[in-house]
Amino acid sequence: MYDVEKIRQDFPILREKVGGKPLVYLDSAATSQKPKEVIDAVSNFYLKSNANVARGLHRLGEEATRQYEEVRFKVKDFINARSEREVLFTKNTTEAANMVLYGWGMKNIKEGDRIVTTIMEHHSNFVPWQQLARMKKAKLDVIDIDADGKLKEDELEKIMGAKFVAVSAASNVLGTLNDVKKICKLARDSGAVSLVDGAQSVPSMKTDVRDIGCDFLAFSGHKMLAPFGTGALYGKEEILQAMDPFLYGSEMIHKVTVEESTWNDLPHRFEAGTPVVAETIGLGVAIDYMKKLGMDNVKRHKEDVTAYALKRLGEVNGVKIIGPKNAHERAGLVAFELEKVHPHDVAAILDDSGIAIRSGHHCAMPLHLRLDIPASSRASFHVYTKKEEIDALITGLEKVKMVFGA
Ligand code: PMP
């Protein structure tokens, strides 16, 4: 049985008070909280194993390298990549997308080519492709959404004849789960390279890059119980082999003379400079933690909490929910508008009650423009979210309505 109270014991911050009130953390889509095991792994590294990786021949350096590289195998297994050479460590999803832009896009996208993305993307999976199109005089085609916040089926045709397709597996505003397997197949059939933004999906459900059939997948560690500064870009080995490095210097080289340089093997060719070693070891522990919970259980729990949030929010007069109505069509988040109250005011008043939600455009301005709203409020959930916290949100919203006479 999924015991949320027991799980909450593993997250020390959930015992904190904010402004004298118990913390109700409903902003996990921005970043998740971290279990003590992860926090301990980071401090233990500094206490016992701190040394740079892939450099020193001393024992401490070798131990640090061993622990660090072990995480690459954990990521590989977690997303079912074929080999650890297909896992490049990055700071986050944004850096991973930019690595594809500079390493693959600048070399392969030519004038007149078409790049396809969607209107629901986070800026990190939108602006890189918009800029790539601008730099290369290519065309950016954007798949629209229907009234329910799902991608319009007939617009998937835009993928035909495209050179590159970038789509999120889960929207950070609508919550919509996209059929990335189908989209990547359409891309493959049309000879396009595909990138899946897994920032919201990898922390929410089982991810299998081979089943999805994507060429690239990007995700951030900090949204899946791991420290900031961790993340990965998965890339198919043959594509990575043909890709240019994005950053030069340090251990990404094979040989350097005054005249020229040659590059290290995969994956280190793409990892210039000293990495975030302790944090990456923390990522490994976060993966172990998620696996222990079981990704199917994580998915079920998030869906359960989301269904409850959809129901309770739906009962509040003046609340308009954005995105699909069914929890099983969503990642664990619900964005909404409250009539007559700006989302920033909603968030500020909820904060007085110790409730943390996010308000604004959530780095998805094209989507908000499309929906013709300046901003929205968003409650988002994780492995430790309990239904009582949704009840607290609803009570908080009633208070907001009272303050604003809404
Ligand atoms: N894509 C999506 C769908 C996201 O939700 C986020 C984070 N909000 C990102 C990309 C960017 O992630 P990061 O800031 O960790 O690079």
Residues whose N, C-alpha, C, O or C-beta is under 5 A from the ligand:
A	BS01	PMP	A29 N92 T93 T94 E95 H122 S124 S168 A170 N172 D197 A199 Q200 S220
